[in-house]
Amino acid sequence: MKLFYVPGTCSLSPHIVAREAGLPVDLELVDRQSKQTSAGRDYKALNPKGYVPALQLDDGQILTEGTVIVQYLADQKPATKLAPPAGTMERYRLMEWLNFIATELHKGVSPLFNPKLPDELRKTTLERLNDRLGQVERRLAEKPYLMGDAFSVADAYLFVVLFWCKKRLGVPMGPFPAIERQYGKLAERPAVAAALKEEGLVA
Ligand SMILES: N[C@@H](CCC(=O)N[C@@H](CS)C(=O)NCC(=O)O)C(=O)O
């Protein structure tokens, strides 16, 4: 399998999951502007959506959308329990978290990357984000991971959004002590640390 990625973007989530699952996934870098890959390919010809992540399966098919890719990867190695079995109520709980992270957190913080965002919009974006982070804070104050007692693909995706909040956007995390603790705990996982290093995000 091959993962198309841009360092430090949401493609870091399936990168972490592939490592957590011990799956041999090759990485191919995509240039955000030119949409050329490091292998000299036209990324938009492979994935007309143009954004990352995309996973090329061994039969050549391209799978897109991060929340789906991480579930696909987890399902290749069910013994790692990165996702509960399909069809169970627990799997729907996982999808509930993944969708929350994608639509409320990931797309919630996205406007803050725009340096031209008007102050009033920045303020309302941060207010909404703080509300959503509050949901995560309450969960992590009660449970060691989003799904309960064990790490899942949702925690990998959450880590990426927290990485942006802390390292890229300077979102004040003071009101979220449980999230702060969780960030430190997740950053120490060997798969997370190795993915950050491979993408050149830490020394
Ligand atoms: N719906 C997509 C969104 C992916 C996405 O937002 N990718 C960003 C990086 S985090 C990207 O590649 N943006 C570049 C672009 O839109 O051209 C998913 O959840 O996988």
Ligand as a Chemical Component Dictionary entry (heavy atoms), coordinates in Angstrom:
data_LIG
# 
_chem_comp.id                   LIG 
_chem_comp.type                 NON-POLYMER 
_chem_comp.pdbx_formal_charge   0 
_chem_comp.three_letter_code    LIG 
# 
loop_
_chem_comp_atom.comp_id 
_chem_comp_atom.atom_id 
_chem_comp_atom.alt_atom_id 
_chem_comp_atom.type_symbol 
_chem_comp_atom.charge 
_chem_comp_atom.model_Cartn_x 
_chem_comp_atom.model_Cartn_y 
_chem_comp_atom.model_Cartn_z 
_chem_comp_atom.pdbx_ordinal 
LIG N1  N1  N 0 -12.372 15.434 3.580  1  
LIG C1  C1  C 0 -10.951 15.223 3.586  2  
LIG C2  C2  C 0 -10.232 16.529 3.877  3  
LIG C3  C3  C 0 -8.743  16.356 3.807  4  
LIG C4  C4  C 0 -8.014  17.671 3.978  5  
LIG O1  O1  O 0 -8.557  18.648 4.506  6  
LIG N2  N2  N 0 -6.756  17.673 3.533  7  
LIG C5  C5  C 0 -5.931  18.871 3.583  8  
LIG C6  C6  C 0 -4.730  18.679 4.503  9  
LIG S1  S1  S 0 -5.242  18.475 6.196  10 
LIG C7  C7  C 0 -5.370  19.139 2.190  11 
LIG O2  O2  O 0 -4.792  18.275 1.568  12 
LIG N3  N3  N 0 -5.570  20.371 1.718  13 
LIG C8  C8  C 0 -5.020  20.781 0.442  14 
LIG C9  C9  C 0 -6.079  21.110 -0.540 15 
LIG O3  O3  O 0 -7.264  21.147 -0.172 16 
LIG O4  O4  O 0 -5.719  21.328 -1.698 17 
LIG C10 C10 C 0 -10.559 14.131 4.595  18 
LIG O5  O5  O 0 -11.187 14.114 5.672  19 
LIG O6  O6  O 0 -9.665  13.318 4.326  20 
# 
loop_
_chem_comp_bond.comp_id 
_chem_comp_bond.atom_id_1 
_chem_comp_bond.atom_id_2 
_chem_comp_bond.value_order 
_chem_comp_bond.pdbx_ordinal 
LIG N1  C1  SING 1  
LIG C1  C2  SING 2  
LIG C1  C10 SING 3  
LIG C2  C3  SING 4  
LIG C3  C4  SING 5  
LIG C4  O1  DOUB 6  
LIG C4  N2  SING 7  
LIG N2  C5  SING 8  
LIG C5  C6  SING 9  
LIG C5  C7  SING 10 
LIG C6  S1  SING 11 
LIG C7  O2  DOUB 12 
LIG C7  N3  SING 13 
LIG N3  C8  SING 14 
LIG C8  C9  SING 15 
LIG C9  O3  DOUB 16 
LIG C9  O4  SING 17 
LIG C10 O5  DOUB 18 
LIG C10 O6  SING 19 
# 
